[in-house]
Amino acid sequence: MVIFLRIESSEIHVQTLAEVGQALQQARLQRRLSQEELAECAGVSRVTLSRMETAAKGDMSVAALLRLARALGYELRMVERGHQRTLSDVLAEQQRGDDR
């Protein structure tokens, strides 16, 4: 299973908890948010966010991950391995005029 974090037209493909944490941290830093600011916006504790970003926690709360992804402007999807684009993706690309 691959988890996609999607923002606008770019996608980040992650497969491990460490990669999810790195993606969260990159997105937070790109938006110039502190851990405290993002955690407050998403309704999670700063400690939870810190543990998720560093993969210090052996598991991640899906609810917390969804709240953080939404607060960063991401859509979280799980896609079957080997399946890269959905019909919705193709239609959205056509509407935008993408040349993929």
Beta strands, then each sheet from edge to edge (+ up, - down):
strand 1: 2-7
strand 2: 10-14
strand 3: 75-79
sheet 1: 2+ 1- 3+
end
